[in-house]
Amino acid sequence: MYLRMAKRLLLETDKRLLWKLAYNFGFKGALSVQRFKRRLKKKGEYFPPFLYVSVINSCNLRCQGCWVDVSAKQQTISLESMNRLIREAQAAGNSFFGIVGGEPFMHPQLLEIFAAHPKCYFQVFTNGHFITDEVAKELRRLGNVTPLISVEGTELISDERRGRTNVLSKTMQGVENCLKNRLITGVCTSVCQTNLEDFVNEAWIDRLIDMGVLYTWFHVYRPMGPLPNPDLCLSKDQQRRIRQFVVDMRAKKPIGIVDAYFDGQGQALCPAAVGLTHHINPWGGIEPCPIVQFAKESIHDPRPIDQVISQSAFLRDFRELAAKSTRGCIVLERPDLLHELVVLHSADDQTVRKSAHAELQAMQNRPSQYSPGEEIPERSWAYRIAKSLFFHDFGAYQNLGPVL
Ligand code: SF4
């Protein structure tokens, strides 16, 4: 498998883009995790090596389970504010940024943001609808961007899941434009009841490889926002089936498969609880993660971003509560505890609809990625080594309480 993967990287990519991925993301990303570890050890300070930034709230789609105020008045993070944020994060050792939304390609200055930071690497979570051939050409010229395009179902399911028509064909046109311009292209799915059978199978992986897609990511559906559709949620067994599938495909198929919820031994983790990542919303609010829509701090604070985050009592207490409660997702497993924390800190509801409190209070406890005693370790040595060095819990769960 490794030789086939190497062959794909050598033969299917633009070498300049491959170099940017290897250096700006791979090498410098690893250095940023080392700096994260040193900060933690020396000063007990948390500044995440991977920030996820929602640059805009607007989107052309209306997905089930979406927590973003996509139909509210458009709010963006300006080029100036993004430049300041990125420069300050770079000063603290970061080079990778996840760009989310809404639909990021609706941001009028998105390409300028990428162009202003050639030494950084950006992963853009997008529905692909605005990636024309011209946009893809510009992304190739820049070289420091990987589009991660979400495919949520077959044609009918895509329209149903995303609240518009012809969704899949427009998304696949975006994928095609990226591949034609030899971008490092990924495809992701938020796996739920209506697309589990269509995507969690070998045939779909083979199709992605045949298309030229270089990596994929299977998220697990979260019942969030004003249209949570909890009936789409996956059972504990279905989540475990996805984990087994990912582990098996990693050892067998020449395609990268990302996950953010397990270390090399298959132990569950929450990337926000261990401090690896936090989220910034379009208004500048600094949230524990995209679906925890509460904040006490903002990027518009005069202090540098690393100080704002490392000095945040709310983020610290979120990490400690989440790590004490579960190795899984506290939003799914114990939304009640999370709501108590939000109230304790009088954290601001960051939504325009001002219903985040009610939504959190209405949530039921659900299974997440944590199944103690049922861990599935990585079969691939490459993933085991990479995770043992750069993606694990960094000691965050030493105070983990009994299983709730
Ligand atoms: S709280 Fe849940 S959704 Fe948020 S980062 Fe943790 S596991 Fe993921």
Residues whose N, C-alpha, C, O or C-beta is under 5 A from the ligand:
A	BS01	SF4	C270 P271 A272 C289 G328 C329 I330 V331
